Amino acid sequence: MEQWEKGCEHALINPHRHPWFGEAKRVKSLNELLRILGVAKDIPLDTVGYACGMLATSNQPSSSKLINNSDQDALKAAQHLADSLTKPTQPIKILTYQLFDHIKMARHYCERLNELGFACEYQVLEFPDFCQQSNLQNADILISGEVFSDNLDSSWMGWLQSSIALEVCLTDEQKQWRNKSLEQLWGLNDYHQRQSAFLELEAQLIEFGVYRPIFHVKQQLNYAKTVNPVEQLANGWIDFNQITMRR
């Protein structure tokens, strides 16, 4: 059985460190450029799906919707957009942590941006170091991932209010807007209305240029009503790295 993991791999743009991001339109332009650059060539397209937000929809696009390095139209669009932008005089810094797909995306963005005339470098930290506010503030593009649980209210709030990476990238005005939006959202008693409001809030973060969803991960789930004793560990326990219990 297959399903799309809730949450997504995404990029966040920090407009506060690099003087080139002083113009809001440049943040939006770089966000759009990241969308066009698509997915790293060494990430198998049959294991990921196009993401337009944290949640995969019921009509989740196939991997063919993902942009890859050999897409000539995308290459031309990226070059056209890059040519329209004044290039920064100091390198753009990409930061991520030690997960394979994160590293592949950081390297992919770095290589492609350099090819397009943007001096760029990337750094990989251990996760606890990545989460240090000082390290996040010292980077311009943050590659991260978020996994949502079945409790979507809690997952949305956890990301929107507790993500240090997201907090670093928001302006004071955007933080005030976010806080007010969440306060109004919690006045909604209907679950589906709240979820729609969360999606609208997420869409606005994309519009700001701060947040760029990249892809969803495909989960392979094996299902069985019983467990064979030979599949248990030597001490008789089930290997919970392999098995999830469903009520």
FENHU-V655784 format. One record per backbone hydrogen bond with DSSP energy under -0.5 kcal/mol. NH is the residue of the N-H (numbers start at 0). CO is the residue of the C=O. If there is no record, write none. Layout:
{{NH | CO} {NH | CO}}
This chain:
{{2 | 218} {4 | 216} {6 | 53} {7 | 145} {8 | 214} {9 | 143} {10 | 211} {11 | 141} {12 | 209} {13 | 11} {13 | 139} {14 | 12} {14 | 168} {20 | 17} {21 | 18} {22 | 19} {23 | 21} {25 | 22} {26 | 22} {27 | 23} {28 | 24} {29 | 25} {30 | 26} {31 | 27} {32 | 28} {33 | 29} {34 | 30} {35 | 31} {36 | 32} {37 | 33} {37 | 34} {38 | 66} {42 | 39} {43 | 41} {46 | 43} {47 | 44} {48 | 215} {50 | 213} {59 | 56} {64 | 61} {65 | 62} {70 | 67} {71 | 69} {74 | 70} {75 | 71} {76 | 72} {77 | 73} {78 | 74} {79 | 75} {80 | 76} {81 | 77} {82 | 78} {83 | 79} {83 | 80} {84 | 81} {91 | 118} {93 | 91} {93 | 120} {94 | 140} {95 | 122} {97 | 124} {98 | 96} {102 | 98} {103 | 99} {104 | 100} {105 | 101} {106 | 102} {107 | 103} {108 | 104} {109 | 105} {110 | 106} {111 | 107} {112 | 108} {113 | 109} {114 | 110} {115 | 111} {116 | 113} {117 | 112} {118 | 116} {120 | 91} {122 | 93} {124 | 95} {128 | 125} {129 | 125} {130 | 126} {131 | 128} {134 | 131} {135 | 131} {136 | 132} {137 | 133} {138 | 135} {139 | 92} {140 | 92} {141 | 11} {142 | 94} {142 | 140} {143 | 9} {143 | 141} {145 | 7} {147 | 5} {147 | 145} {151 | 149} {154 | 150} {155 | 151} {156 | 152} {157 | 153} {158 | 154} {159 | 155} {160 | 156} {161 | 156} {161 | 157} {162 | 158} {163 | 161} {166 | 162} {167 | 163} {168 | 164} {168 | 165} {169 | 165} {169 | 166} {174 | 170} {175 | 171} {176 | 172} {177 | 173} {178 | 174} {179 | 175} {180 | 176} {181 | 177} {182 | 178} {183 | 179} {184 | 180} {185 | 181} {186 | 183} {187 | 184} {188 | 186} {193 | 189} {194 | 190} {195 | 191} {196 | 192} {197 | 193} {198 | 194} {199 | 195} {200 | 196} {201 | 197} {202 | 198} {203 | 199} {204 | 200} {205 | 201} {206 | 202} {207 | 203} {208 | 204} {208 | 205} {209 | 204} {210 | 204} {211 | 10} {213 | 8} {214 | 8} {215 | 48} {217 | 46} {218 | 2} {220 | 0} {220 | 218} {221 | 219} {230 | 227} {231 | 228} {232 | 236} {235 | 232} {239 | 237} {241 | 238} {242 | 238}}
